[in-house]
């Protein structure tokens, strides 16, 4: 069964809400999101790779991921987990790491995993963008990332 998609942008274009229904059990989808060995296979927009990923999945624990673009440029993002409710919900801060090592704008990412029989409804809420352009850029990136997650899930369950 193909994943279903729903996308919207809310709150004056400074918050993003995306949903996907994935044909896999919730525990598998949660693990794909929280296990670095899984995550490096799907994280990043189309054409990107993930050469580095560290995760301390617990409240107060930090994560840091490198996404390497098709042009070879590395893009680092990091955050701190605020809430971890396995296998239901993750809340984390999210910030780009600037080339000089400083942190970009801190936003908040909430991912929920709702069991729907043998499927999982994943809802991604990303909030506190600086403006509509930043929000739209993240919408495009997240849509591609969720496409790759859906493909990873299909491969993991084949």
C-alpha positions as CSV (number, residue, x, y, z in Angstrom):
1,X,0.0,0.0,0.0
2,X,1.4,3.4,-0.9
3,X,1.9,6.0,1.8
4,X,-0.6,8.9,1.9
5,X,0.4,12.5,2.2
6,X,-1.1,15.6,3.6
7,X,0.7,18.9,3.9
8,X,-0.2,22.3,5.1
9,X,1.4,25.4,6.3
10,X,-0.2,27.2,9.3
11,X,0.0,30.2,11.5
12,X,1.0,33.0,9.2
13,X,3.5,30.7,7.3
14,X,5.7,30.4,10.3
15,X,4.7,26.8,11.2
16,X,4.7,23.7,9.1
17,X,2.5,20.7,9.5
18,X,3.0,17.5,7.4
19,X,1.4,14.1,7.8
20,X,2.2,10.8,6.2
21,X,0.6,7.4,6.7
22,X,3.2,4.8,6.4
23,X,2.6,1.1,5.8
24,X,4.6,-0.1,8.8
25,X,4.1,-0.6,12.5
26,X,4.6,2.4,14.8
27,X,7.6,0.8,16.6
28,X,9.5,0.4,13.3
29,X,8.8,4.0,12.2
30,X,9.9,5.3,15.6
31,X,13.1,3.3,15.4
32,X,13.8,4.5,11.9
33,X,13.6,8.1,13.3
34,X,15.7,7.4,16.5
35,X,18.3,4.8,15.5
36,X,21.3,6.4,13.7
37,X,21.9,3.2,11.7
38,X,18.4,3.5,10.2
39,X,18.3,7.3,10.0
40,X,21.5,7.7,7.9
41,X,19.8,5.7,5.1
42,X,16.9,8.2,4.6
43,X,17.7,11.5,6.2
44,X,18.1,14.5,3.9
45,X,16.4,15.8,0.8
46,X,16.7,13.9,-2.5
47,X,20.3,13.5,-3.6
48,X,21.8,14.2,-0.1
49,X,23.7,11.7,2.0
50,X,24.1,11.5,5.8
51,X,27.8,10.9,6.6
52,X,27.5,11.7,10.3
53,X,24.8,11.2,12.9
54,X,25.0,11.2,16.6
55,X,21.9,10.9,18.8
56,X,21.3,10.7,22.6
57,X,17.6,10.0,22.5
58,X,16.4,11.1,26.0
59,X,15.1,14.3,27.4
60,X,18.0,16.7,27.5
61,X,20.1,14.5,25.2
62,X,21.5,16.1,22.0
63,X,21.6,15.1,18.4
64,X,23.7,16.3,15.5
65,X,23.4,15.3,11.9
66,X,25.5,16.2,8.8
67,X,23.6,16.3,5.4
68,X,26.0,16.3,2.4
69,X,24.5,17.9,-0.6
70,X,24.9,16.6,-4.2
71,X,27.5,19.5,-4.6
72,X,29.6,18.0,-1.7
73,X,28.7,20.8,0.7
74,X,28.0,19.7,4.3
75,X,25.0,21.1,6.1
76,X,25.0,20.5,9.9
77,X,21.8,20.6,12.0
78,X,21.5,19.9,15.7
79,X,19.1,20.0,18.6
80,X,18.3,18.9,22.1
81,X,15.4,16.5,22.9
82,X,12.8,18.1,25.1
83,X,10.4,15.1,25.2
84,X,10.8,11.4,24.2
85,X,7.8,9.2,24.6
86,X,8.6,5.9,22.9
87,X,7.1,5.1,20.4
88,X,4.6,7.9,20.4
89,X,6.3,11.3,20.3
90,X,9.5,13.3,20.0
91,X,9.9,17.0,20.7
92,X,13.3,18.6,20.0
93,X,14.9,21.9,19.3
94,X,16.2,22.3,15.7
95,X,19.0,24.7,14.6
96,X,21.3,24.9,11.6
97,X,25.0,25.1,12.5
98,X,26.5,28.0,10.7
99,X,29.9,27.6,8.9
100,X,31.6,29.5,11.7
101,X,30.2,27.0,14.2
102,X,27.6,29.3,15.6
103,X,24.0,28.2,15.9
104,X,21.3,29.5,13.6
105,X,17.7,30.3,14.6
106,X,16.3,27.7,17.1
107,X,13.0,26.2,16.0
108,X,11.0,23.4,17.6
109,X,10.2,20.1,15.9
110,X,7.5,17.8,17.2
111,X,7.0,14.4,15.5
112,X,4.1,12.1,16.6
113,X,3.6,8.5,15.6
114,X,0.0,7.3,15.8
115,X,-0.8,3.6,15.4
116,X,-3.5,2.9,12.8
117,X,-3.8,-0.9,12.8
118,X,-0.7,-2.1,10.9
119,X,0.1,1.4,9.6
120,X,1.5,4.5,11.3
121,X,0.3,8.1,10.9
122,X,3.4,10.3,11.2
123,X,2.7,14.0,12.0
124,X,5.5,16.5,11.8
125,X,5.1,20.0,13.2
126,X,7.9,22.4,12.8
127,X,7.4,25.8,14.4
128,X,9.0,29.2,15.1
129,X,10.4,29.9,11.6
130,X,11.6,33.5,11.1
131,X,9.5,34.1,8.0
132,X,7.5,32.4,5.2
133,X,10.6,31.8,3.0
134,X,12.3,29.8,5.7
135,X,9.1,27.9,6.3
136,X,8.7,27.1,2.6
137,X,12.3,26.0,2.3
138,X,11.7,23.6,5.2
139,X,8.4,22.4,3.7
140,X,10.3,21.4,0.5
141,X,13.1,19.7,2.5
142,X,10.8,17.8,4.9
143,X,8.6,16.6,2.0
144,X,11.6,15.1,0.3
145,X,12.9,13.6,3.6
146,X,9.5,12.0,4.3
147,X,9.5,10.5,0.8
148,X,12.9,8.9,1.6
149,X,11.6,7.7,4.9
150,X,8.6,6.1,3.2
151,X,11.0,4.3,0.8
152,X,13.2,3.2,3.6
153,X,10.2,1.8,5.5
154,X,9.1,-0.2,2.3
155,X,12.6,-1.6,2.0
156,X,12.8,-2.5,5.7
157,X,9.5,-4.4,5.6
158,X,10.1,-6.2,2.3
